[in-house]
Amino acid sequence: MSYKYNAAPSPAFVLDEALLRKNLELIAGVQRDAGVEIILALKGFSMWSVFPFVKRYLSGATASSLNEAKLINEEMGCKAHTYCVAYLPDEFEEIMRYSSHLVFNSVAQYERFRSAVSVHNANSADTPISCGIRCNPEYSEVETELYNPAAPGSRLGEVDAAFATSPNGPAQVLPDGVEGLHFHTLCESTSYDLEKTLAAFEQRFGHLIPKVKWVNMGGGHLMTKQGYDTAHLVRILRRFKEKWGVDVLLEPGSAIAWETGVLVSTVLDIHESRGIKTAITDISFTGHMPDTLEMPYRPRITHVSQNGEVTAATDPHPGNAQGMLYRIGGVSCLSGDYMKEYVFEKELMVGDRIVFEDMIHYTMVKTTTFNGVRHPDICILRETGELEVVKKFGFEDYRNRLS
């Protein structure tokens, strides 16, 4: 049997359309059963060639910048739910044109731009922009501080004290014109993590919830991961809606494209130094998979030999240390551009393929052209079995980034 991604060029990101549909159908079911809106977070998945496909299942998309908001308008045909840590004054008029919702990171930011929103709403024939403020419930199950929006002193969102107007306790009103509250403290988390986060959110901001029309629960809801309790998620979302009488939005990043594709690479050289063998490939961890170095985490690897044999590489431990150990090296000149040893069942050869599993969410949106290293092609494996090359990158893409 031929390997699923044999026809892919190297290096290449390959999205599997059938797997994407499976995820979207599950998410659409949660959206329907819970009576909520689930929207695509472009920070996690921006492959706009499939936006029309995604739009069949979801309620819209969320942006964190002007460029993302414009892409949502152009390729999904809808306005964005936009949140920026800080809005740039010279972009704000344009952001309003592309947004149905604007979430402000602080009360001060909202006060700075509220008159501009009022003027826009008064002069626009479209539905008025709905404004919200991001809250920090100061609770998170995220252990890696780099990805924890509720870490002590976080710059992301307002703590409850920001809404207090007297020493006697929190005010019972929000700034005029605020219609929503937003929080985001999860990262590839479970429904039980959300349940605990909601308890903290209600404890700190419950006095404000009756004053708003909607609550955006942000991202990090990894509902497409095997074992995730979607029935529990539906129950807690329905319970929250019924208790507070507000619209509820979720904007998962990873869940949309979780386990929907791979990064294909090819072994270019086998380098040995002091007994350490490194298989140098045509990708770069720092350039093409920065999360593997930042978080850090070790991607799962499939080895495809030139004779078509497919095996999984594993982490070394006493039970399998008799295999062949290889580091996987990137092609950039950064000394740390590699993954520590994996155990392979067969000797690696120049020309073999190393396939990094689950590389479509977040990974693709963080790539760079550091060192001028060739950017992987972007491909789709259609449900018909046809492989479509959506984008090939060349010198112009590298040059035009810094012209």
C-alpha positions in Angstrom: 0.0 0.0 0.0 1.4 3.4 -1.0 1.9 6.0 1.7 -0.9 8.5 2.0 1.3 11.6 1.3 3.7 10.0 -1.3 2.7 12.5 -4.0 3.5 15.5 -1.8 6.6 17.6 -2.7 9.2 18.2 -0.1 9.2 20.2 2.0 5.4 20.7 2.2 2.6 21.2 4.6 -0.2 18.8 3.6 -3.8 19.4 4.8 -6.0 16.3 4.7 -9.5 17.5 3.6 -11.3 14.5 4.9 -9.8 15.0 8.4 -10.7 18.7 8.3 -14.3 17.9 7.5 -14.4 15.4 10.4 -13.3 18.1 12.8 -15.7 20.7 11.4 -18.7 18.3 11.6 -17.9 17.6 15.3 -17.5 21.3 16.1 -20.7 22.2 14.2 -22.5 19.6 16.3 -21.4 21.2 19.5 -22.4 24.6 18.2 -25.9 23.3 17.4 -26.4 21.3 20.5 -25.1 24.1 22.9 -26.8 26.9 21.1 -23.6 28.9 20.8 -21.5 30.5 18.1 -18.1 28.9 17.3 -15.8 31.0 15.2 -12.5 30.3 13.6 -9.4 31.9 15.2 -7.0 33.0 12.5 -4.1 33.0 14.9 -4.4 29.2 14.9 -5.4 28.5 11.3 -5.1 31.0 8.4 -5.1 28.7 5.4 -7.5 30.9 3.5 -7.8 28.6 0.5 -10.2 26.4 2.6 -12.1 29.3 4.3 -15.2 28.8 2.1 -15.2 25.1 3.2 -14.8 26.2 6.9 -17.6 28.7 6.5 -20.1 25.9 5.8 -19.8 24.8 9.4 -18.8 27.7 11.6 -20.4 31.1 12.5 -17.6 33.4 11.4 -14.0 34.2 12.4 -12.0 36.2 14.9 -9.0 38.5 14.1 -6.2 39.8 16.2 -4.9 42.4 13.7 -6.0 44.5 10.7 -4.5 42.0 8.3 -6.5 39.1 9.8 -9.7 41.2 9.7 -9.2 42.0 6.0 -8.5 38.3 5.2 -11.7 37.3 6.9 -13.7 39.9 4.9 -12.1 38.9 1.6 -12.0 35.1 1.9 -14.9 34.3 4.2 -17.2 37.1 3.1 -18.1 38.2 6.6 -17.0 40.7 9.2 -14.6 39.8 11.9 -14.8 39.5 15.7 -11.7 41.6 16.3 -9.5 41.7 19.5 -6.2 43.5 19.6 -3.9 43.9 22.6 -3.7 47.5 21.5 -5.3 49.2 18.5 -3.0 51.3 16.3 -4.6 54.8 15.8 -3.8 55.0 12.1 -5.4 51.6 11.5 -8.5 51.9 13.6 -10.9 53.4 11.0 -10.0 50.6 8.6 -10.4 47.9 11.3 -13.9 49.2 12.1 -14.9 48.7 8.4 -14.0 45.1 8.6 -15.3 44.3 12.1 -18.7 43.4 13.6 -17.3 43.2 17.1 -14.4 45.0 18.7 -12.9 43.7 22.0 -10.6 46.1 23.9 -7.8 44.9 26.1 -8.4 47.6 28.7 -11.0 50.1 29.9 -8.5 52.9 28.9 -8.3 51.6 25.3 -12.0 51.5 25.1 -12.4 55.0 26.4 -9.7 56.2 23.9 -11.6 54.8 20.9 -15.3 54.8 22.0 -16.1 58.1 20.3 -14.7 56.9 17.0 -16.9 53.8 17.3 -20.0 55.9 18.0 -19.3 58.1 15.0 -18.8 55.0 12.8 -22.0 53.4 14.0 -24.0 56.6 13.5 -22.7 57.0 9.9 -22.8 53.4 8.8 -25.7 51.6 7.2 -24.4 48.3 8.5 -25.3 46.7 11.9 -23.5 48.7 14.6 -20.2 47.4 15.9 -20.7 45.7 19.3 -17.9 46.5 21.8 -16.5 44.4 24.6 -13.7 44.3 27.1 -11.3 41.5 27.8 -11.3 40.2 31.4 -8.6 38.3 33.2 -10.2 35.9 35.7 -6.7 35.2 37.1 -7.2 31.5 36.8 -5.6 29.1 34.3 -4.7 25.5 34.0 -1.9 26.3 31.5 1.4 25.2 32.9 3.8 26.8 30.3 4.1 30.4 31.2 4.7 31.5 27.6 1.2 30.4 26.8 -0.6 31.4 30.0 -2.7 34.6 29.6 -3.5 34.6 33.3 0.0 34.5 34.6 0.7 37.0 37.4 1.0 40.5 36.0 -0.4 39.5 32.6 -0.9 42.3 30.1 -3.9 40.5 28.6 -7.2 41.8 29.9 -8.5 43.6 33.0 -8.7 42.1 36.5 -11.8 42.7 38.5 -10.3 45.7 40.3 -10.1 47.6 37.0 -13.9 48.0 37.1 -14.1 49.2 40.8 -15.2 52.8 41.3 -15.2 53.0 45.1 -13.5 51.4 48.1 -16.8 49.7 48.9 -16.5 47.2 46.1 -17.0 46.7 42.3 -19.3 48.9 40.3 -22.5 47.4 39.1 -22.1 49.0 35.6 -19.7 48.9 32.7 -18.5 51.9 30.8 -21.3 53.2 28.5 -21.6 51.3 25.3 -19.9 48.0 26.4 -22.0 45.1 25.3 -19.7 42.1 25.9 -17.1 40.5 28.0 -14.3 38.3 26.7 -11.9 36.0 28.5 -9.2 33.6 27.1 -7.1 31.6 29.6 -7.2 28.1 28.0 -4.6 26.4 25.8 -5.4 22.9 24.3 -7.6 22.4 27.4 -10.5 20.2 28.4 -14.1 21.0 29.2 -13.3 20.5 32.8 -10.7 23.2 32.7 -13.3 25.4 31.1 -15.7 24.6 33.9 -13.2 25.7 36.6 -12.3 28.8 34.6 -16.0 29.7 34.4 -16.3 29.4 38.1 -13.4 31.9 38.5 -14.9 34.2 35.9 -18.3 34.2 37.5 -16.8 34.8 40.9 -14.8 37.9 39.8 -17.1 39.3 37.1 -20.6 37.9 37.8 -21.8 41.4 38.8 -21.1 42.5 35.3 -22.5 39.6 33.3 -26.2 40.8 33.6 -25.2 44.1 32.0 -23.9 42.6 28.7 -25.4 40.9 25.7 -22.6 38.4 25.0 -19.7 36.6 26.6 -16.8 35.3 24.4 -15.0 32.4 26.1 -12.0 32.7 23.8 -10.0 29.7 22.5 -8.1 26.7 23.8 -11.2 24.4 23.7 -9.6 21.3 22.2 -12.9 19.6 21.5 -11.6 17.6 18.5 -8.9 15.8 20.5 -9.6 12.1 21.1 -11.2 11.7 24.6 -12.5 15.2 24.9 -15.9 15.2 26.7 -18.0 17.2 24.2 -21.2 16.2 26.0 -19.9 17.8 29.2 -18.9 20.9 27.1 -22.4 21.2 25.8 -23.9 20.9 29.2 -21.8 23.6 30.8 -22.3 26.0 27.9 -26.1 25.5 28.0 -26.1 25.9 31.7 -24.2 29.2 31.5 -26.5 30.6 28.8 -29.6 29.7 30.7 -28.2 31.1 34.0 -27.2 34.5 32.5 -29.3 34.9 29.5 -26.4 36.0 27.2 -25.1 34.9 23.8 -22.0 32.8 24.0 -19.1 32.6 21.6 -16.1 30.3 21.5 -13.1 30.8 19.2 -10.9 27.7 19.2 -7.6 27.8 17.4 -6.1 24.3 17.6 -9.4 22.4 17.5 -10.2 23.4 13.9 -7.2 21.8 12.3 -6.1 19.4 15.1 -4.6 16.2 13.6 -5.6 17.3 10.0 -2.2 17.1 8.3 1.6 16.9 8.3 4.8 18.5 7.4 6.7 16.4 4.9 10.5 16.6 4.8 13.4 14.8 3.2 16.7 13.6 4.6 19.6 15.6 2.9 22.6 14.3 4.9 23.6 12.1 7.8 26.1 13.9 9.9 28.0 12.1 12.7 30.0 13.8 15.5 31.4 12.1 18.5 29.0 9.2 18.1 25.9 11.4 17.7 24.1 11.0 14.3 22.0 13.8 13.0 19.7 13.4 10.0 19.7 16.8 8.4 16.4 17.5 6.6 15.1 20.2 4.2 13.0 21.9 6.9 13.9 24.2 9.9 12.5 23.8 13.4 13.2 27.5 14.1 11.8 28.6 10.8 9.0 26.1 10.2 8.1 24.7 13.6 9.0 27.3 16.2 6.6 25.9 18.8 8.8 22.8 19.1 11.6 25.0 20.4 9.5 27.6 22.2 7.0 25.5 24.2 8.9 23.1 23.8 7.4 19.9 22.6 8.5 16.9 20.5 6.5 16.3 17.4 5.5 12.8 16.5 7.5 11.4 13.5 6.8 8.9 10.7 9.8 7.5 8.7 9.1 6.7 5.1 12.0 4.9 3.5 12.7 5.0 -0.2 11.4 1.5 -0.6 8.0 2.6 0.8 8.3 1.1 4.2 6.5 3.2 6.8 7.5 3.2 10.5 7.0 5.4 13.5 10.0 6.9 15.3 9.8 6.8 19.1 11.4 8.4 22.1 14.4 6.6 23.6 13.9 4.7 26.8 15.3 1.5 28.3 12.7 -0.7 26.5 13.6 0.5 23.0 17.1 1.8 23.3 18.4 -0.9 21.0 17.1 0.9 17.9 19.0 3.4 15.8 19.3 6.8 17.4 19.2 9.9 15.3 18.8 13.6 16.0 16.7 15.4 13.5 18.4 18.5 12.2 17.1 21.6 10.6 18.8 23.2 7.6 19.3 26.6 9.1 22.6 27.8 10.6 21.1 28.1 14.1 23.0 25.7 16.3 19.9 24.7 18.2 17.8 24.0 15.1 17.3 20.3 15.9 15.3 17.7 17.9 17.1 15.4 20.3 17.4 11.7 19.4 14.5 9.6 18.3 14.7 5.8 17.9 14.2 4.5 14.4 13.6 0.9 13.4 15.7 1.2 10.2 18.8 3.0 9.3 18.1 6.4 7.8 19.3 7.1 4.3 19.7 10.2 2.3 16.4 10.6 0.3 14.2 9.0 3.0 11.2 11.1 4.2 10.7 12.3 7.7 7.0 13.3 8.2 6.1 15.5 11.2 2.6 14.7 12.3 -0.1 17.2 13.3 1.6 20.3 11.9 -1.4 22.3 10.4 -2.7 24.3 13.4 -0.5 27.1 14.7 2.6 25.8 13.1 1.8 27.1 9.6 0.9 30.6 10.9 4.3 31.0 12.7 6.7 30.1 9.9 9.5 32.5 8.8 12.1 32.6 6.0 15.0 32.9 8.4 18.3 32.3 6.6 16.4 32.4 3.4 15.5 28.8 4.0 12.9 27.5 1.5 9.4 27.8 2.9 7.4 24.5 2.6 4.8 24.3 -0.1 1.2 24.3 1.0 -0.9 21.4 -0.3 -4.3 19.8 0.2 -5.0 16.1 0.0 -8.6 16.2 -1.4 -11.2 13.7 -0.4 -11.0 12.3 -3.9 -7.3 11.3 -3.3 -6.0 14.1 -5.5 -3.1 16.1 -4.1 -3.4 19.8 -4.9 -0.4 22.2 -4.6 -2.0 25.4 -3.4 1.1 27.5 -3.0 4.8 27.3 -3.9 7.2 29.7 -2.4 10.2 31.3 -4.2 12.7 34.0 -4.0 10.2 36.8 -4.4 8.4 35.7 -1.2 11.7 35.9 0.7 12.8 39.2 -0.9 9.4 41.0 -0.5 9.3 40.4 3.3 12.1 42.9 3.9 12.1 45.1 0.8 
